[in-house]
Amino acid sequence: MRVGVLMGGISFEREISLLSGKEIIKNLNNDKYEVIPLIINSKKEVIDKVRDLDFAFLAFHGEFGEDGTIQSILESLGIPYSGSNPLTSALCMNKKQCKRILKAEGIPIAKGINLYKHEGVNLKKIEELKYPMIVKPNSGGSSIGISLVYSREELRNAILEGFKYGDEIIIEEYINGSEYTVPLLNGDTLPILSIIHRGTFFDYESKYNDTDTLEEVAILSESLENEINEISKKCYRLFDCKAYARVDIMVSNDKPYVIELNTLPGMTKNSLFPKSAKAANMEYSTLLDKIIEFSLI
């Protein structure tokens, strides 16, 4: 099977995508697959680069990779690929639409409002959420463009920063609690990981550069662990995720809140999904085999 590992892309998360792609290539079983590294630098070159593939393993993050665009291109070419379909990818990438669906289904989320670049900003209305608040781009990941603000001045600066990464941002109440992530493989949960970091939240620096960030299997009460797992499975089914996904959760006063869904989780050597799989005694290469297997179902 000719497996192309698509990485790079055009988003602000390109460098993380290259790291994910590098690790996937390193761990794919060369006895099973003919592995073809494919660094994508523009949308136009995709069709020529993928046309001879039997399977596309997507190591993209952010725009063009996680938003359903590349999935739609591959669908039109009849090339199977890793992960969820275009609609699922688009819905999960768009935090506003994702939160609307979660709320409609009774899944706890943080209160928030959306702002658009072309519209005026009513700071007084925003401040009804109360400080501190989280400001982040409506689409995107890796905590790029995200800010935790405690004052009006910080809020103004964070809004300007957020709009550097898109025309829409989301401002949410800050949930003060413990942070967890739940990887799911074919709809089944892998070990829940707790995330402990020095920063006030799990920002880009904490994710990729802070050696003091601690990510380990969570020690939870049986009831809370079951609740987090059930919520995560419900999210997976609700959005029709395929093969694999990751649900990020905050727990405050023993109540889990869903922060977001990731349909193409990071796969670098330090990423959460491979760490969780390892805790389940699953080697990285086996994890990749299963992602391919479940994507082809």
N, C-alpha and C positions, 0 to 999 in steps of 0.2 A: 504494500500500500504506500503510495506516494503522499506523505504528509508534509504539507507546507506550514511552517510556523510564521504567521503574519505578525509583524511587530513594527514599532516605530509609530507611523501615522502622523497626523497633523495636529493633535491636541496638545494642550499644555502638559499633559502627562506622558509625553513621548519618551522621556528618559527612563521613567519607571517601566514603560512598555518594553523598552529594549532590554532592561534587566530581567523582566519576566520571560521574554522570548529566549534570552540566553540560557536561563535555567531550564526552561522546557526542552530546548534542544539538547542540553547536556544530559537530561534524564530520560528522554524518549528511548525506547529499546530499539537499537539499530538492527537487531536480529528480526524484529517484527516489521519495522517501517523503514522506508527510504526517506530520511529526514531532509527537508529542503528549507534552509533559512531564507525568509523573504522580508527584507526591510522595505517598508512602504514609506515613500517620501511625499507622494501626492495622490489624490484620488484618481487621476487619469491613468496612472500606471497599473492599477490593480488588475484590470481585466487581462492584460497581457501576461502579468506575472502569475496569475492563478489558474489559467486556462487548462493546464495539464495535470492539475492536482486531483487526487482521489479524495482528499480530506484536507480541510483548512483548520488548523489549530490557532485560534485567535488569542494572541497575547496583547491585544490592544487595550488601552484604557482611555476613557473620556470620549470626546467628540469623534464621530466617524467610526469608532470601534465599539462603544457600548450603547450607542443610541439607536441601533437598528439599521443604520445606513449600510455598513459593510455586510450585514446579514442579508439585507435586501438584494444587494449586488450578487452575493453568492447564491441566493435562492434563484435569481433570474438565470444564472449560469448552470444551475443544477449541480452545484458543488456542495456536498455536506460540510458542515462546520461545527465547531464546539460551542456548546451552550444554547441559550434560548433564542427563540424566533424574533423577527423584527419588532412585532408589536410589544411583546414582553420586554424586550431590551429598551424600547423607547419609553414605555411607561415607567420602568424602574429608574431610568436615567433622569427623567423629569421629576424632580422632588415634589413639585406642586401637585402633579397628577397622581403620583404615588401616594402622597399623604391624603389626598381626597378619597382615594379608594380605600385606604386603610381606615380612615375615619368612618366611612360609610359602613364598613364591616365591623365596626365596634372595637377595632384594635387601637390601644392607647398610643397616642403620638403627642409630641410637644405642640403647644399652641403657637401659631405663627401667622405672618402675613407676607404677601409677595409685593415686590416693587418692580416697576418697569422703567428702563432708562429714559424713555420718551415722555414719561409722566412726571408731575411734580412730586415732591417728597414732603409728607406731613409728619414732621418729627414728633409733634404732640400726640398724634394718633398712634404712632409706633411705640411711644413711651408708655402707652397703656399696658403693654406687655410686662413692664417693670424691668429694671436692670438687676443683674446682668442679662445680656442677650447674645445670641449667636447670630452672626451675619455670614451668609455664604452664597455662592452662585447657585442658581436653580439647577444647573446641570454641571456635572463634573465630579471628580473624586480626588483621592489622595490628599484631602484637606487643603487643596490649593485655593487661595482666595478667601479662606475662612478666618473669621475674627471673633474674639470674645470681648464684648464691650461693657464698660461700667459707667460711662458718662455720655452726655450729648456730643461732646467733641470727638470722643472715640467712635461713636455711632456714625457721625458724619464721615470720618476718615474711612471707616469700614465699608460704608456704602459705596464710596468712590473706588475703593480697592476691589470690592465685589464686582462692580460693573466693568472692570478691566477684563473679566473672563466671560462676559455674556451680557445680553440685554435684559436679563431678569435675575433678581436675587430674592432670597428668602430670609426673613428675619424671624427667629424663634426664641421663645423663652428658654433660658438656660436651665437644664435639668441637672441639679446637683446630686450626683450619686455615683454608683459604680458602673464601669463600662465593660461590656461583654460582646463577644462576637460568636455567631453560630454558623459554621460552615455546614452546608447540606449537600449530600451526594445522592443523586437520583431520588430526592425527596426525603431521605433519611438524615437525621442529624449526626454529625461527628462530635467529638468532645467540645463542649463549650470552653472558650478561652476567656480568661479575665485579662484586662489591660490596665496596667498600673504604670504611670509615667510621672515625670517630675513637673511637666507643664500643667497649666490649668485645664487643658483639654488635649485630645489626641491629634495634634497638628502635624504638619508635614515633617517638621524636625523630629518630633517624637517617633513618627512612623519609620523614618528611614535613616536617621543620623544619630539618634540618642541611644547610646549603649546602655543607659540606665533604665530604659523602658523595659518593663517586665511583662511578658506575655506567656501565661501558663494556664494549664487546665484549671478551670474554676472549681473551687470548693464551695458548694451551695447546699442549702437544705434540700431534701428530696422534693418537697412541694414546689419550691422556687425553680429548681432545675427542670422539673416536669412542666411547669407553666411556661418557662422560656422556650423549651423545646417544642411545646404544642403551638405557641404563638409563631415560632419560626416556620414550622411545618405548614401552618395555615397560610402564612405569607407566601410560601413557595407554591402552594396549590392555587391560591387566589390569583396570582399573576401568571400561572401556567409556566413556571420556570422549567427548564430542561437541563438534565445532566448534572449541573452544579450551580450553586449560588451561595451567597453569604448574607446573613441578616445581622445588622449591628443594633445593639440594644443598650439602653441605659436603665438601671434599676435605682429607683429612689423610693425610700420608705417601703421596700419590699414590693413595689409595683413596677413591672417592666414596661418600658416605652420603646417602641420601634423607631429608630433613627433613620435607617435607610436599608434598601436592598441593593446588593451588588451582583450583577449577572455575569460579569467577567472579573472575578476577584484577582487580586495581585498574586503572582506566582513566582516572585523573586525568592532567593534563598532565605530571606528573612520574613517572608509573607506569612500571614495568619493561616491561610488554608492549608498549605503543606505542613505547618507546625501541628495543626489539629489532626491531620491525617496520620502524622507520625505518632501522635499520642494514642491513636487507635491501632498502632502497630502496622500501619500501611506505608510502605516505602513510596517515595516520590514517583518512581517509574510505574508502580502499580496504580497509583492515583491517576496518572496520565492515561494509562490503559483503560481505566474505568470511565474516565471522562469521554474518551473516544467511543468506547462501547455504548455508553448511555446516550451519547449524542446521535448515534446511528440508529437508535431504536425508532 
